[in-house]
Amino acid sequence: MNIAVSVEMAEQILRGFHIPAKPEVLDNLHKLISTGKASPENVADTVSSDVGLSAAILKTINSPFYSMARQIADIQQAVVLLGVDTVTTLIATYEIKRLMSQKACISLERFWDEATDVAKTMAFVGRKIKHSVPIEDLYAVGLFHDCGIPALAIKFMNYKELLIESNENHDVSIIELEEQHYNTNHAVVGYYISSSWDLPKKICDVILRHHEEETLVRQETEYFLTSHSILKLAENIVERTRRFHPKPEWSGIKDGVLESLGLTNTDYSDLEEDAGDILLT
């Protein structure tokens, strides 16, 4: 299903949704970047004022999924070794979970646990294969790609029934069901959230189009095709690890995903085993 949307169109569709405003810490970091003042010291001062945020970022960077060659002890060291963009993107992934945890018709804690598994698996796969997409971008795609689902679950108390229907009826995509019921879908909502938080446009485009399976057989940018393919691969690894069966669409896209990433079936099996072992620890 091909989706095209402008920010103006999204704003009109999404009136009345709970769309969290860009966090102050992100706003301050973007101001530092835009004014050329984003030194490691200034970035560390801005981030370290929130102890919980700093700890969460360091925990993510030092996790087995990131496979860092050395332990990173503080935010300033993270900025020096990884760059301002990496730290800024990781902050966005932490803040979206924190700010979208309101009362909803589904368990948002469980939702974010699974999104985090996908994000970590994307980072792990990204470390293992050669490609041009930054690891922090892959992590952000993994965490943000379905962030429109919490917004729909907060706004519509019958959204859980739609998810159940989607899980039971694989002939109709979740995007199509959402459009039928709500005149929008979680990819559009996620696109608007990520755009309003000033995530890089390339990430926002992957979020918007992450249900477009036909992209695997079309001419796309290397960034989009790689990010999209790693997302689909990671989603299947998480599904197989947590629920012991593949994603319903996997059989139809597997060959295209592996071809776009230059992987064999054996390569995929090794990645699934290694990532699965870490997910279950």
C-alpha positions, -999 to 999 in steps of 0.1 A, spaced: 0 0 0 16 33 -11 13 61 14 20 98 7 14 125 31 25 161 37 30 175 72 1 199 66 -22 169 56 -10 150 87 -18 179 110 -53 181 96 -59 144 100 -45 141 135 -63 169 152 -75 156 186 -48 130 189 -24 129 218 8 139 200 36 146 225 54 179 220 91 177 213 109 173 247 127 204 261 161 185 262 157 177 224 148 213 217 178 225 236 201 201 218 187 212 184 194 248 193 230 240 202 234 222 169 218 250 149 240 277 165 272 257 162 276 254 200 271 216 202 305 209 218 308 176 238 309 197 270 277 216 262 258 185 250 269 166 281 258 195 304 224 196 287 218 159 289 233 152 323 209 175 340 185 146 337 201 117 356 175 92 345 179 102 308 217 100 310 216 65 326 191 52 300 213 65 271 245 49 286 226 16 292 215 15 256 249 23 242 267 -3 264 242 -31 257 253 -62 239 232 -52 209 254 -21 203 285 -43 206 308 -14 215 345 -21 216 348 -3 249 326 7 278 313 43 277 313 58 311 296 92 307 276 113 282 306 135 272 326 104 263 296 92 243 295 124 223 332 123 216 331 87 205 297 85 188 289 121 178 262 146 187 237 131 162 239 97 177 233 109 212 205 132 201 187 104 182 191 80 212 176 107 235 145 108 212 141 71 214 141 73 252 118 103 254 91 88 231 87 58 254 85 81 285 60 105 270 37 80 254 27 59 284 -7 72 292 -39 52 298 -48 33 266 -68 2 255 -36 -18 252 -6 -24 274 18 4 264 45 -11 286 43 -44 266 42 -24 234 74 -5 242 91 -36 254 86 -52 219 95 -20 201 127 -19 221 134 -55 212 130 -46 175 153 -15 179 180 -35 196 178 -62 170 181 -37 142 212 -22 159 227 -57 163 221 -67 127 235 -33 116 267 -40 134 270 -74 118 265 -65 81 282 -39 59 259 -10 50 258 28 50 230 34 75 242 47 110 234 23 139 215 51 158 192 56 128 184 19 127 177 19 165 154 50 160 135 33 131 130 2 152 116 22 182 96 48 163 83 28 133 51 18 152 49 48 175 16 58 159 0 27 175 1 41 211 -15 73 198 -43 54 182 -47 32 213 -49 63 235 -75 80 213 -97 51 203 -109 27 231 -119 1 204 -84 0 189 -76 -32 207 -104 -50 188 -89 -38 155 -55 -52 165 -71 -86 173 -89 -85 139 -56 -77 122 -38 -106 140 -66 -131 130 -72 -119 94 -40 -117 74 -58 -110 41 -63 -73 52 -34 -53 64 -35 -33 96 -30 -1 76 -62 -9 56 -82 -17 87 -71 16 104 -80 36 73 -115 20 73 -121 27 109 -103 60 116 -95 76 82 -58 75 91 -32 49 101 -4 44 125 23 50 98 9 85 91 6 92 128 42 79 134 54 101 106 39 132 121 53 124 155 88 118 142 86 149 120 74 171 148 103 159 169 128 169 141 140 134 134 160 132 102 137 132 72 152 99 60 141 82 92 106 98 90 102 85 54 110 49 65 84 52 93 58 65 69 64 37 44 74 8 66 43 -13 55 51 -9 17 63 -44 9 65 -36 -28 95 -13 -21 117 -44 -20 112 -48 -58 113 -11 -67 143 12 -72 148 29 -39 176 48 -22 202 26 -5 193 42 28 156 34 25 160 -1 12 186 -11 38 167 4 67 134 -11 55 149 -45 50 167 -46 84 134 -36 100 115 -64 84 143 -89 93 144 -77 129 107 -78 133 107 -115 122 136 -124 145 117 -109 175 85 -127 165 103 -160 161 122 -156 194 92 -144 215 64 -163 199 81 -192 180 66 -184 146 74 -161 117 56 -129 109 27 -136 85 43 -116 57 78 -130 61 75 -158 35 65 -133 8 93 -108 15 121 -130 28 139 -134 -5 137 -97 -13 150 -87 22 179 -111 21 189 -101 -14 188 -64 -6 211 -70 24 234 -94 5 226 -123 30 221 -160 24 197 -182 43 225 -194 64 236 -158 72 200 -151 83 198 -182 105 231 -172 122 218 -137 128 185 -150 142 203 -174 166 228 -148 178 202 -120 183 177 -145 198 203 -156 224 208 -120 235 170 -112 236 164 -142 259 192 -133 284 
